[in-house]
Amino acid sequence: MPAEDPPAPVFRKDIVEFLDLEERRKTLEREARQLGKQSGEIADRLLAYARAHGGKGQSIVRSGYVLAVVIGRGSVPWKQEFVRVAGLDAAEALIAAAPPVEKLSVEAAA
């Protein structure tokens, strides 16, 4: 088995850049959640409108856009369903058997 290459050196600029990128990523994720909430509220209104006014085909043209109710594949809440079928002990055994995951922590040194 070939030896692993040594890791590249790490400099202060790398750490500072990492922290900056992480902060920007978290800010964008917060903004994305807020935008998702806003668009979800509008989507609910549009869906209700399409259901109410779309007729048998549940679609309607409004302001140059076709609003339609489209039936897709459902999703299963796996965790709750697994606990219901296999029991809490089996779920806890799976959680306990899960391998540990490495995670980077970066904090200012004292």
Beta strands, then each sheet from edge to edge (+ up, - down):
strand 1: 59-62
strand 2: 65-68
sheet 1: 1+ 2-
end
